[in-house]
Amino acid sequence: MKAVYYDEPRRWRLADLPDPEPGPHDVRLRVRAAGMCGTDVHLHEGEFGHVYPLVPGHEIVGEIDKVGDDVTDRQPGQLIALDNMISCGLCDMCRRARPAHCRSLRAMGVFEAGGFAEYLIAPAGKCYPADDLGADVAVLTEPTACAMHGLDILEPTPGSDVLIMGAGPTGLLLTQLLLHTGAARVTVAAPTPFKLALAAGYGAHPVPIARGAAAAALTSLRHVAPDGFDIVVDATGSTDILALCLPLTAVGGTMLVYGVTAEDAQWPISPYDVFRREITIKGSFSQAYSFDRALRMLRSGRLDTAGIVTHHFGLDQYAAALDAVRNDPSCLKAVLRP
């Protein structure tokens, strides 16, 4: 099979690998779609808890090609969305309901072979039927599950005034989820007009901000909420944007660090400001107990996915896909179709 194969950070090739064979409790997937996100860019750079050599790709939709001898509830030909996180269920982190921090965590596309390949082996129990959704909707299941976990961490109060910094796929999914959980207003700040137009279509208040113009962005957003926002979410992973978030958070408000920064990035904050204004800072990592709920939201139609997937690439176009995610403002969501 063909696969994107990293020998080490920044060093990858389109490799010919043996076709994998499923174990008794596994299925083999013919990968139909694999989303690329900012995490894959970090993996390219050697960050995010990497293990190399590696076939990346963790947002995976596939058609079951072959089933193991003991698999009875999944059938060849089914389209499935794959939950790539496999935790042991026994360690102290799992017992504390933190499976993403499992001491023996397996994460396809991060610690072991992922979906930027023609075939993939996966536990049958991690395969969720998605024939009714189609590949370009089902490929958003994993990022939706992560966004839902973000809301689980955030615990938003109904009637909150919310600011989301960033209108990438995650920002747009969080926008919709927060609107559906009772936010009085969701303001989305981002530089790209067509992304802001999508946010406005969901019912959000769009605010254009220019890249590299932090002072102007701060002024614009203070006009929207002079006393600050009850909830501020960073969905960019930019330290320049993070620096704006606490000043825009209201007294007693909550800030959610959702975007992924570089591992060595530093974010200076004022402990006195956090203390004096009683601000809560939270972080959200990956997903936990939210994959099935993400599929339920996608099936319900309450999450509008139209227009989120903007670019498709073959495996042999991996370099172009990576460049689009990093540098092309017209790229909202890139998907590889092996």
Secondary structure, DSSP 8 states (H G I E B T S, - for coil): -EEEEEEETTEEEEEE-------TTEEEEEEEEEEE-HHHHHHHTT-SS--SSB----EEEEEEEEE-TT--S--TT-EEEE--EE--S-SHHHHTT-GGG-TT-EEBTTTB--SSBSEEEEEGGGEEE-TTT-HHHHTTHHHHHHHHHHHHHH---TT-EEEEE--SHHHHHHHHHHHHTT-SEEEEEES-HHHHHHHHHHT-EEEE--TT-HHHHHHHHHHH-TT-EEEEEE-S--HHHHHHHGGGEEEEEEEEE-S---TT------HHHHHHTT-EEEE--S-SS-HHHHHHHHHHT-S--TTT--EEE-GGGHHHHHHHHHH-TT-S-EEE--
